Amino acid sequence: MRNKNTTIEYYDNNAISFVNSSIDADMHPMADLFLQYLPDQAKILDLGCGTGRDSLYFLQHGYESIPTDGSAEMCKIAAKLTGIPVRQLMFEDLAYDNEFDGVWACASLLHLGRQSIPCILKKVSSALKENGIAYLSFKYGNFEGTRNGRFFTDLSERDITFLCSKDTGLMLERYLITPDVRPGRDSEKWLNIFARKYSEDE
């Protein structure tokens, strides 16, 4: 897909500047909220791990984190930061089955086109164990297209039923709209969603 490849190319070519702009972003409050849903020593898929910042946090708190990213350069950076292997994986190649207690997709699935998101969320649901939790975050708004060299799909609370349904295999637990945690960007908002895997009897 052209948009996907352009975005991956952006991260491969701008890996260092991206690290510098995002490595210190304080996602700890959202990560801690995510961890509250998980059992001790849970296994987490960090889907689109970027710098590896969040995987490192999970590892430091006693969880097993499996980081993946579509960009070869980001995989190298994340592996160096975390000290563990990072799998280069495109979203459409996600093929885990009933393996993870949680899936952490922080500012990653927003690089998909809107029509592609439900299919990938079904793969996320399949990767989760029964009662597993997924965290998804998107820039808040209704824009879809290329911005600053990358493809984005922005979403709002109006899109929650599109993200969480029996079609995607995910059921809404809660959502929050929060300001961007990066310095100087607090006027930008994010949609944060916590969704649980549908059980077979629901």
N, C-alpha and C positions, 0 to 999 in steps of 0.2 A: 504494500500500500504506500503510495507516494508520501502522504503526510507522515506516516510512521517513520519512513526512512529518513525524511528530512529532519525529523526530531531527533532520531538516534544520531544522525550525522552532527547535529548541533552539539549534543552532549559529548560525542567523541572529540570534537574540535575545540570545545570550550570547557573541558572538564575542570581545569584548574580554577578558572574564574567562577565556575558554578560552586565548586567546593568553598572558595573564599566567601561567597555570598550566602551559603546555606549551612555550613558546618556548625555554626554557633547558634542557629535558630533553636529556641527553647521549646521543644515539643514534649518535654517531660510531663506537664500536666495532662496532655491528651494521652500520652503513652501510659501514664499511671492509671488513668480511667479505663483504658483498654485492658490493662493487666488485671484490674479488679474482676473482670469477667472470666478470667482464666484460672485453671488449677495451678498449684505450685509446680515449678519445673515444666511448664507447658511447652509444647513445640509450636513455634511460630514461623510462618512463611512471610518474609519481608519482601513483598512483591513490588519491584521497582525501587530498590534500596538506595539508589543514588550514591551518596558518599559513604553509606554504611553507618552513619551516625546513630540511627535508631536501633539497628541490630546490635551495635556495641552496647547501647543502654540495656537492651534485653539480656544480653550475655552477662553484663555486670550485675544484673539482679537475679541471676540464677536460672534464667530461661534458656531453652535451646532455640536459637534463631537460625533459619536457613535463608540467607540473603540471595536475591536474584536481581538482575538488571539486564536491559536490552543492549546497553552500551558497553562495549569491550573496555573502554577507558575507565568508565565508572566502576566496572567490576574490579579492575586492577586497584583502583584507589580504595574501594570498600574492603577488598581483601587485605590490603596493607593496614588499614585502620583497625579492622576487627581481628586480624590474625587467623581467620578461617577462610576456606574456599568460598568463592562467590560464583554462582552459576549464571552464565550468560543465557538469558531466556526471554523470548518475546512473549507477550501476553497470550497470543493465539496458540502458542505451543505448550501452554500450561496443561499438564495431564496428570496431576496427582489425584489420588482417590482415597478419601477418608483418612487423611494422614496428619492433619494439623488441628491443634486446639484453637488456633487463631490465625487469621490472615491480616497482615498490616499492609495496607495499600495507601500510603501517605503521599499525596500529590503525585500520583503515578498514573492511575487510570484516566485522569483528566486529559491525557495526551491521545486518547482514543476518540474517533468520531462517535457522535451520539448513537448512531444506529449499531455500532459495534459493541457498545457497553453491555447490553443484556447478555449477549453470548459469552463474554468474558466473565461476567458475574456468575453465570451458570458453572463455569469452570472453577471459579473461586468457591462456590458452594460445594462442588464435588470434592475439592481439596480438603474441605473441613470435615472433621469428625462430627458425629451427632452432637447437636447442641453447641457447636463451635461458633466463634464470633469473628466477624470481619469488621475492620475499620476502613472506611473509605473517605477520602477528602478531595474536594473540588473547589476551585475558585468560585466565588459566589457571583452569579449573574446569568446572562442568557447568551453570551457570545459563543460562537463556534467558528474557528478558523485559525489562520496562522498569525501569531503575535510574537514579535521579537525572535524570529527564527525558529519557533516551535509551534506545533499544532495544539490547540486547546479546545476543550469543551467545558464551558462554565455551566454550573447548575445551581438551582435554588431549591427551597423547600417544596416548591410546586412539583419538582421532579422526583420526590421521594417514592411515590407509588410506582414510578418508572424503574427505580433502582431496586426496590424491595417488594417482591411479589412472588407468587408461586412460580411464575415464569422464570425468574432468576434464581429461585431456590433460597432467597434470603428474606427474612422477616425483620422489620424495623424494631430495634430495641429503644433507641433514642437518637436525637440529633441535636447539634449545637451549631450556632452561627457565631464565629469568633473572628476577631481582628487578626491580621497577619502579624506573626511574632517577630518578623525581621525588622531591624531598626529603620525608622523613617517610612514604614509601609503600613502603619496601623489604620489608615483609611481604607485599605483593601480588606475584604471579608472572605471567609472560607466557610463552606458547608462541610461539617464533620458528621459522619453517619456511623453508628454502631448497629450492625445487623446480625441476627442469629440465623443459623442454618435451619430451614424448615425441617421438622421431623416428619417421618413417613405418615404419622397418624393425624397430622394437622391439615 
